[in-house]
Amino acid sequence: MPLWGGIEAGGTKTICAVGTGPDDLRAELLILTTTPEETIQQVIRFFRQQAQEEPLAAVGIATFGPLDRNPDSPSFGHITTTPKPGWAHADLAGSVRRGLGTPVGFDTDVNAAALAEHEWGAARGLDNFVYLTIGTGIGGGGMVNGRLIHGLNHPEMGHIRIPHDRALDPFEGSCPYHGDCLEGLAAGPALEARWGQPAAVLGADHPAWPLEADYLAFGLVNLICILLPQCIIMGGGIMKQRQLFPLVRRRVQELLHGYLQAPMILDRIDEYIVPPGLGHRAGVLGAIALAQRAAQTITGSIQKDSSASE
């Protein structure tokens, strides 16, 4: 079986792995995401060392964004307008491809995690679902009719606008582009700025959590009404707060107010809004799934060209 490389590039840390799937990860490395030059150099060094044992068929990159994934664009493979210092317009995919000499798959971390959950996790057998990560930022991806969601570019579900009652919550929001979008009100930095301490140290009975659940539920209701997904998967560090899932599920039902007569929402909400089946490994496994797809795309193109020449 071919050996694949996966890179989950996050704003704080980058995870590299080599393997064939969730039951066969042969090597992993966690490095801090510092400058593009330093981070990419460490990534390439890791995969070169692993390839000495067995060549890699392809490498997948699941990264924070925004990014350019249009192969016809001159900036394909670049991070674009990210607020992360030093990373705007960094050529991530091109640098890895040149450094390793392998095909490279490239997409957002959330779309890649969605792909992994479809292949091996909580979305197996589903054609329409949404994956959200709630952490340092808020991002979303998923599938419609069995295909990852792409349009002009990738989805930006974390930047949808939601109701903001300033009498209840005078916090202006932390998004440098939109202020009080969903990410600006409900991501980790917003929680810390609003309450004066990191989300991880807030107690389960802290007033932060009903407010957080309210904002997340508003975001989910928008996505439900637009896409009617078969399942919503919610990962990321903030969702490790166990009290959040019940609060979010209950608030989603309240906001929908019986309008959508779907049994999954009315009677089985615990099975509808769920954590990732792959846990914290969804991102890096998604990168491996992107590598597999990149190799399949190249193989398909070669076969097509060969048939045309005959």
Buried (B, 14 or more C-beta within 10 A) or exposed (E): EEBBBBBBBBBEEBBBBBBBBBEEBEBBBEBEBEEBEEBBBBBBBBBEEBBEEEEBBBBBBBBBBBBBBEEEEEEBBBBBEBEBEBBBEBBBBBBBBEBBEBBBBBBBBBBBBBBBBBBBBBBEEBEBBBBBBBBBBBBBBBBBEEEBBBEEBBBBBBBBBBEBEEEEBEBBBBBEEBBBBBBBBBBBBBBBBBBEEEBEEBEEEBEBBEBBBBBBBBBBBBBBEEBEBBBBBBBBBBBBBEBBBEBBBEBBBEBBEEEBEBEBBEEEBEEBBBBBBBEEBBBBBBBBBBBBBBBEBEEEEEEEEEEEEE
